[in-house]
Amino acid sequence: MTVITSLANPKIKEVVKLREGKHRRRTGKFLIDGLREFDRAVQAGIRILEVFTADPSATYSNIAVRQVTEQVMQKILFGDRDEGLVAVAEEPVQTLETFEAKIGQTPSPLLAVLEKLGNPGNLGAVFRSADAAGIDGVMIADLSVDPFHSNSIRSSMGTVFHMPMVCETSAEVCRWLKERNYQIAAAWCSGNTVPYTAVDFCRPTAIVLGSEAEGLSDTWTGEGVTSVTLPMWGVTDSLNVSVAAGIFFYEARRQRNEMP
């Protein structure tokens, strides 16, 4: 196997460019860093195009392996992580039709809707909480940050690959939910709201969360939407979105586990 030694190698330049969101979206490819995330992507059926590693003994069935020097490996790794593996993968097709097909057989689905989350670490952390709490799918409304950003993948611990998801406009997500008679529980910090413990999460429900900076848009108000809040006893007026998500998700799971 030929070892890639130059940082100017075209394949290395391409890997570096895939750290950019615009280039990922243009090519339909993204990067996976680390063995745990790589294994979870493979288990989820993500198509791996090639693997870059400094380990001369590494082999992966039906996947092209590119051996590189340690210097090159440090160039293409994300952050301070050093697990000796960077994989190039093909982004899976995600439409409302494929999303519905994945959750279609689920009785009383429980979904998360994430609107305009701007921090990839927060997005990944919500996916991790959703996976842990048994959420059936995640809908990303008015995409602000790529779910296949390297930090999203890392923060999710690879759960982003296993969770059914779709990215659409807020208006389209809201329309889709209302047409299917979902209860829409939108997290608001103020206004005419009900406590999160007063919501019947045993029904088909979508829990809608926004960014800490902007909150939710007006799409998530009015008829067919229940404004829900978490009580605040201190001086703060909001929680980190991943913390708030975990509280909502586990309250829903608690209620559903108590169903006869």
C-alpha positions in Angstrom: 0.0 0.0 0.0 1.3 3.4 -1.0 1.6 5.7 2.1 0.4 9.3 1.6 3.1 11.6 3.0 2.3 15.0 1.5 -0.2 17.5 2.9 -0.6 18.7 -0.7 -1.9 15.4 -1.8 -5.3 15.9 -3.6 -7.1 13.4 -1.4 -5.8 15.1 1.7 -6.9 18.5 0.4 -10.4 17.1 -0.3 -10.6 15.7 3.3 -9.7 19.1 4.7 -12.3 20.8 2.6 -15.0 18.4 3.9 -14.7 20.2 7.2 -16.5 23.1 5.5 -20.3 22.9 5.6 -20.7 24.3 2.1 -18.4 21.7 0.6 -20.2 18.9 2.5 -23.5 20.0 1.2 -22.2 20.4 -2.4 -20.6 17.0 -2.5 -23.0 15.0 -0.4 -20.1 13.7 1.7 -19.0 14.1 5.3 -16.3 12.9 7.6 -16.4 10.5 10.6 -13.6 10.7 13.2 -12.9 7.9 15.7 -13.6 4.2 15.9 -16.8 4.3 18.0 -18.5 6.7 15.6 -17.2 4.7 12.6 -18.6 1.5 14.0 -21.9 3.1 14.7 -22.1 4.5 11.2 -21.4 1.1 9.7 -24.0 -0.5 11.9 -26.5 2.1 10.8 -25.9 1.3 7.1 -24.0 4.6 6.3 -22.0 4.1 3.1 -18.3 4.5 3.8 -16.3 5.6 0.8 -12.8 5.4 2.1 -10.8 5.4 5.3 -7.6 7.3 6.2 -5.4 5.8 8.9 -1.8 5.8 10.1 -2.2 2.2 11.2 -0.5 0.0 8.7 -2.4 -3.1 9.8 -5.9 -1.6 9.5 -8.2 -3.3 7.0 -12.0 -2.9 6.5 -14.1 -5.1 4.4 -15.1 -3.6 1.0 -13.7 -0.2 2.0 -10.7 1.5 0.4 -8.0 2.2 3.0 -5.6 5.0 2.6 -2.5 4.8 4.8 -1.0 8.2 5.8 1.9 9.4 7.9 1.3 10.7 11.5 1.9 14.2 10.3 -0.9 13.9 7.6 -3.1 12.2 10.2 -2.8 15.2 12.5 -3.7 17.5 9.7 -7.0 15.8 8.9 -8.2 14.8 12.4 -10.9 16.9 14.1 -9.8 18.8 17.2 -7.6 17.1 19.7 -9.0 13.6 19.0 -6.5 11.0 18.0 -8.0 7.6 17.3 -6.1 7.0 14.1 -9.1 7.0 11.8 -10.9 9.4 9.5 -13.6 8.1 7.2 -15.2 9.7 4.2 -18.9 8.8 4.1 -21.9 9.5 1.8 -24.7 11.5 3.3 -27.9 9.3 3.4 -31.0 10.5 1.5 -33.4 12.2 3.9 -36.8 13.3 2.9 -40.2 13.5 4.6 -41.2 10.4 2.7 -38.1 8.4 3.9 -38.6 9.8 7.4 -42.2 8.7 7.6 -41.4 5.3 6.3 -38.9 4.8 9.1 -41.3 5.8 11.8 -44.5 4.6 10.1 -44.9 1.4 12.1 -44.3 3.0 15.4 -47.5 3.3 17.6 -48.0 6.7 19.0 -44.7 8.2 17.8 -42.7 10.6 19.9 -40.6 13.1 17.9 -38.2 15.9 18.6 -38.3 19.1 16.4 -35.2 21.3 16.6 -35.5 24.8 15.1 -32.4 26.8 14.2 -30.0 25.3 16.6 -26.7 27.1 15.8 -24.3 25.1 17.9 -23.2 21.7 16.5 -22.3 20.5 20.0 -25.7 21.2 21.3 -27.3 19.6 18.3 -25.3 16.4 18.8 -26.0 16.4 22.5 -29.8 16.5 21.8 -29.4 13.6 19.5 -27.7 11.7 22.2 -30.5 12.5 24.7 -33.1 11.5 22.1 -31.4 8.2 21.5 -31.1 7.5 25.3 -34.8 8.3 25.9 -36.1 6.3 23.0 -37.3 9.2 20.8 -38.6 7.9 17.5 -37.2 10.5 15.2 -35.7 14.0 15.0 -36.9 16.7 12.6 -34.5 19.6 12.0 -36.5 22.8 11.2 -34.8 25.7 9.3 -31.4 24.1 9.3 -28.7 26.3 10.9 -26.1 23.7 11.6 -25.2 20.5 9.8 -26.1 17.3 11.7 -23.0 15.8 10.0 -20.7 18.5 11.3 -17.7 16.8 13.0 -18.7 18.3 16.4 -22.3 17.2 16.0 -21.2 13.6 15.3 -18.8 13.6 18.2 -21.3 15.2 20.7 -23.9 12.6 19.6 -21.5 9.8 20.2 -22.5 8.5 16.8 -26.2 8.2 17.7 -26.9 10.7 14.8 -26.4 7.8 12.4 -29.1 5.6 14.1 -31.8 8.2 14.7 -34.4 8.7 11.9 -34.1 12.4 10.9 -35.1 14.9 8.3 -34.3 18.5 7.6 -37.0 20.8 6.3 -38.4 24.4 6.7 -40.3 25.1 10.0 -43.5 25.8 8.0 -43.2 22.4 6.2 -42.5 20.5 9.4 -45.4 22.2 11.2 -47.7 21.5 8.3 -46.6 17.8 8.2 -47.2 17.4 11.9 -50.7 19.0 11.9 -51.8 17.0 8.9 -51.0 13.8 10.8 -52.7 15.0 14.0 -49.6 15.2 16.2 -49.8 17.0 19.5 -47.3 19.8 19.1 -45.6 20.7 22.4 -43.5 23.8 21.8 -41.1 24.9 24.5 -41.5 28.6 25.4 -39.9 30.4 28.4 -42.8 32.9 28.9 -46.3 33.8 27.9 -49.4 31.7 28.1 -47.8 28.3 28.8 -48.6 25.1 30.7 -46.1 23.2 32.8 -44.3 20.3 31.0 -45.7 17.8 33.6 -49.3 18.8 32.6 -48.9 17.6 29.0 -50.1 14.1 28.0 -47.1 12.8 26.2 -48.7 9.4 25.7 -50.3 10.7 22.5 -48.4 11.0 19.2 -46.4 14.1 20.1 -43.7 16.4 18.7 -41.6 18.2 21.3 -40.3 21.5 19.7 -37.2 23.2 20.9 -35.4 26.3 19.7 -32.0 27.9 20.2 -31.1 29.6 23.5 -30.3 32.8 21.6 -33.5 33.1 19.5 -36.0 30.7 21.0 -38.8 29.6 18.6 -40.3 31.4 15.7 -43.9 32.4 15.4 -44.5 29.2 13.4 -44.9 27.4 16.7 -47.8 29.5 18.1 -51.5 29.5 17.6 -54.0 26.8 16.9 -52.8 23.2 17.1 -49.7 24.2 19.3 -49.5 23.8 23.0 -46.9 26.2 24.6 -45.1 24.3 27.3 -42.5 25.6 29.9 -40.0 24.3 32.4 -40.2 26.1 35.8 -37.3 28.3 36.7 -36.6 29.0 40.4 -33.3 30.8 40.1 -32.2 33.9 38.3 -31.7 32.3 34.9 -34.5 32.4 32.4 -33.5 29.4 30.2 -31.6 26.1 30.1 -29.1 24.8 27.7 -31.2 23.2 24.9 -29.8 19.8 25.4 -30.6 19.9 29.1 -34.2 21.1 28.4 -34.5 18.4 25.8 -33.5 15.7 28.2 -36.1 16.8 30.8 -38.9 16.8 28.2 -37.8 13.5 26.7 -37.6 11.7 30.0 -40.9 13.1 31.3 -42.5 11.7 28.1 -40.8 8.4 28.6 -41.9 8.3 32.3 -45.5 8.8 31.3 -45.3 6.2 28.6 -43.7 3.6 30.8 -46.7 4.0 33.1 -49.2 3.2 30.4 -51.1 -0.1 31.1 
